[in-house]
Amino acid sequence: MPDDVVTMDKIVSLCKRRGFIFAASEIYGGIANTYDYGHYGVLLKQNIIGQWWTSMIQDRDDVVALDSAIIQHPRTWEASGHLAGFTDPLIDCRTCKQRFRADHLGELECGRRPSKHPGEDAQCDLTDPRDFNLMFETAIGAVKEGGTSVFLRPETAQGIFLDFKQVLQFARRKPPFGIAQVGKSFRNEITARNFIFRTLEFEQMEMEFFVPPDQAEHWHEHWMQERFEWYTRLGIDAARLRLRAHDADELSHYSAATSDIEYLYPFGWSELEGVANRGDFDLRQHAQHSGEKLEYVDPQGGERYIPHVIEPAAGVGRSMLAFMCDAYDEDDLGGEKRTVLRLHPALAPVKVAVLPLLRKDGHPEKARAVYEALRRTMKAEYDDGGAIGRRYRRQDEIGTPFAVTIDHQTLDDDTVTLRERDTLVQERVGTDGLVRRLQDRLAG
Ligand code: GAP
């Protein structure tokens, strides 16, 4: 794919045109940094999450699953350090009344003169930076005033630390082992940019891997490698991925070392996933604040220690954006432009489209029968609306790897045309064995 084919504008417009993702609350003018996922967006997202779970708990036997609450005891965030330290430095402009992240000024537009950055125009009047906590606060209880202040979790990880002891007992695990979780997190991000890259609510795929302290570096290396390869196995071009170690001044308050897996988005290299060595920070903090011993005790030898934690933490939205950008392509078909998402078959929202050539002469009935046979084992879509070329284009744009077309000949000899998205090769194949043939090609 030539470097300049994909742009954010093209991705945003494709997402809207095909109903992957659109602005939330659009009838009220939208709400900043918040998006809704439509049919194909949901399917793609679920496939990404499904592949992540497969890599965590099907392909290995040292990780268990968890689904912890979004709202936890408020002391959680005291112990985790989020109450005191999970802040962004913000600057206000007294002239345009806009608020900016002090560390992003060079990438942001001035509120009055968008061609300039905040502070560059003579009329800009910026305050000093002030720390602003990113957690959303709310209250539980019948009345707001008398209720208890609680927070929407800013990361799924803390629920895992709170349940460490329980999982250790019921899952009968011994470090090294991991606890994996997928769920929504919330951050009061004030910088709106780059579509779903940075949003107020987002899904995280996080795994906390508990290890004996002297194995932490080994496992950090292991998970950096493992997670990098997960993206390339699912089709991302390795040339657009890199691992970047955080400088000391970038590290989160809990981290002993972090490397980001970065992707070359159309707006530049940016974080896709963080792989952190959290040391024993979290278990030690929660032990101190709760009074519970959060440690591993070997039942035989009596060995006792607080495990260190290696954490690969990925965002579903950022992964989806990377998979879409990487898969986006445009072909010239004899003067006609074709937009195609060359998604890995495992991620494609629809695996096969079944298209009757005509809406008469028995084509729909036959196509329906083929569709019914296919949908039992794979996500199939039946589409009889519009010219066949338009229907192919629609499937190309949502990344469907195969299309099966039913025509006059099908009624005579029970064969169909099987069209492959990437090569555009069309072959005539029998309906007998079609399901098996497609299963093999999708798996291969
Ligand atoms: N538990 C560690 C943690 O939360 P993080 O680097 O802040 O670390 C992990 O977040 C991942 O979550 C990021 O790499 C990114 O993919 C995703 N993420 C974080 N903030 C996000 C936001 N505001 N919008 C979308 N995704 C976000």
Residues whose N, C-alpha, C, O or C-beta is under 5 A from the ligand:
A	BS01	GAP	P154 E155 A157 R187 E189 I196 F197 R198 T199 F202 Q204 E271 L272 E273 G274 A313 A314 G315 G317 R318
